[in-house]
Amino acid sequence: MPEPLAAVLARPTGVPVAAARNGAPVLWRLPALLAGSLVGAALQLQQPVLWHWHGYAAVLACAALAWGFSGLFAGSAGVSRRWLCRLLVACAGAGLLFATTGLRATVYLQGALDPALEGQNIRVIGTIAAMPQVNEAGVRLRLDVESAWLPGEAARAARQPVQLPERMDVSWYGGFFFGATSATTTVRPLEPQRRPPALHAGERWEMTIRPRAPHGLSNPHGFDYELWTWEQGVQATGTVRTGPKDQAPVRLASTWQYPVEQARQSVRDAILARLAPGLDPDDPGRARMAGVVAALVTGDQRAIDRADWDVFRATGVAHLMSISGLHITLFAWLAALAVGALWRRSPRLCLAVPAPTAALVAGVLLAAAYALFSGWGVPAQRTVTMLATVALLQLSGRRWPWPQVWLLACAAVVWVDPWALHQAGFWLSFVAVAVLFATDTRAVGGAPPRGRARVLALLREQWVVTLALTPLSLLLFGQVSLVGFVANLVAIPWVTLVVTPLALGGVLCVPLWNLALWSLQPLAALLQWLATWPMAVLYLPVAPLWAGAAALAGGLLLAMRLPWRLRLLALP
C-alpha cells in the first residue's frame, strides 16, 4: 500500500471498537460476517453450473435464519455461546454472498448472445460507448446496441428484429491481411483494405457486424479474456463487415452521450498529436514513450507498445505504467492535502465542516472522478471502493484494529465485484496491504519515523513487500522478476512523484507533457538495461497449491515484526 493511504488507515482517531462492544453487539459480530461473506463468494465461484433462482432464494432464507438465531446468543457470557454466535454470523454472511453472486450471474446470463445468431451478418444501430482503441490491425470499439435486424430485407417496416446483447466489443479491421491461394502455396500479403474512418466516442452508427460469444485462451496463468469481458459487461464480440457485398457502415449522428469518454479521447489524441509528430524516426523509443504518457493520463493501456509491456513485466513495474491503485491513492492524498489547505483559509467553512472531514471527503470524491476519467477499470473500482470504505470508517469516529480494517476493505471490494477473487491483481494488492499493515509502526501503535529513519522505513517497506509477494507471484504466474526490487525502488518514486504529476498537469499546461516524456526516457533506458540481464526473470514449474500456500505463509512470516528465531522457521 502506498505511504499516504497507510498513514490514513493507521491514524488513531475515534472510539476504539472494544469500548463500543457492550453497547453495539452487532459490531463485534462484523468480522465473522465479513469473513463468511468472502468464503461464500469464493464457494459460488466454484460452481460449474448455476442453479435456478429458487435455489439461491432458499440459501438467502437460510442466511436470514442464521442471522436471526445468532442474535439469541449475542449477549451470552459463555465462551462457547459466543463462538456459536460467530459461527452463525459467518454462515449468514457466506449464504448472503453465495446467493447474491449466483443471482447476479443468473440475471446477467439472460442477456447472452443467442447461439443461433453467432456467425451471421446482422445490421445494427448503436452508439460508441468508449474511446476507440487503435492498433496495427484496425480499430476496436465498444458498441451499445440500440436495435438489430437481419440485413437484405426490402422494406424497413418488414424487418424482423433480432435480440443482441446490449454491449458488444466490435473490431473494425483495416491494414494488411494474409491468406493463401492453395494448400501448396506460401502465405502472401493481400491488398490493404481501406482503413476505418476516424471514430469517436458518442457517435451513432449503422453497420453490419458478425457477432460471436466471447472466447479466450485457456492457458494457465494467462490472461482470462472471458472473465475480463464478464466484468466489463460485454456479452458478445464481433467484426464489422466491409466487403464488396456488404452494406457500407453509415455514421448517423454525433451525440453528447458518454461525455467522459469523449473527454478521454480528446486528451489522448492531444497527447499523441503533440508528442508523436516531429520525433526522430531513428529513435522509435521516444514515440513509444508518448503512448506511456497517454496511458498515465487516460488509462489507455493499448497506447503502450507490446515491446514496452514486455520490458515492464520483466522488471516488475507494469503496475506503474497505467493508472492503478497506487496512482489513484496518491491522487486522493494530494487532493486531500490541497482541499484541506484551502479549507483552513476560511473560518466560516471550518465552523460549518471541520477541515479534516472536508479534506477526507474531497479526496475520495476527486479520486473517484480521476478513476472515472481513467476508464473506470476494475483496479480503479477496487481502489475507490477501498478508499470510500476507509473514509466512512474514519468519519464514523471508530478506531478499529488493522486486521478488521483490512477485512472490511477486502469484503467491500468483493461485495461490489465478487469475480475479483479470480483476479491476480486482487490478491497481490490485498496481500501487499496486509504486509504493510503488519509491519507499519503506526498500525501497531508506534510513532511515525522521521528523517533518515523515514528513508530506511521506505526501503524496508519495499523489501518486505517484495519478499512477501515473491511466493504469490510464483504461484499465480510461474515467474518472478529478480530485478523487480531494484527497478521498483527507482521507478515507484520517479513515476508517482515526477512523471505522473507532470503528465496530469499537462491537461492544464500542455508543455508539461513534453517534460513528462523527457523524464520517462532515462527510466525507460534503465528498465531496458535491467531487462537484458541474463537472470532478470526467474521461471519455475508451477508448484502444488499446498506448496504455494506454505511458501506464501513463509514469506509473510519473514516480513512480520517478530523475533528472528521465529522468522527462521519460515526458511525450511
Buried (B, 14 or more C-beta within 10 A) or exposed (E): BBBBBBBBBBBEEBEEBEEBEEEEBEBBBBBBBBBBBBBBBBBBBEEEEBBEEEBBBEBBEBBEBBBEBBBEBBEEEEEEBBEBBBBBBBBBBBBBBBBBBBBBBBEEEEBEBBEEBEEBBBBBBBBBBBBBBBEEEBBBBBBBBEEBBBBEEEEEEEBEEBEBBBBBBBBBBBEEEEEEEEEEEEEEEEEEBEEBEEBBBBBBBBBBBBBBBBEEEEEEEEEBBBBBBBBBEBBBBBBBBBEEEBBEBEBBEEBEBBEBBBBBBBBBBBBBEBBBEEBEEEEEBBBBBBBBBBBBBBBBBBBBBEEBBEBBBBBBBBBBBBBBBBBBBBBBBBBBEBBBEBBBEEEEBEEEEBBBBBBBBBBBBBBBBBBBBBBBBBBBBBBBBBBBBBBBBBBEEBBBBBEBBBBBBBBBBBBBBBBBBBBBBBBBBBBBBBBBBBBBBBBEEEEBBEEEEEEEBBEEBBBBBBBBBBBBBBBBBBBBBBBBBBBBBBBBEBBBEBBBBBBBBBBEEEEBBBBBBEBBEEBBEBBBEBBEEEEBBEEEEBBEEEEBBBBBEBBBBBBBEEEEEEBEEBEE
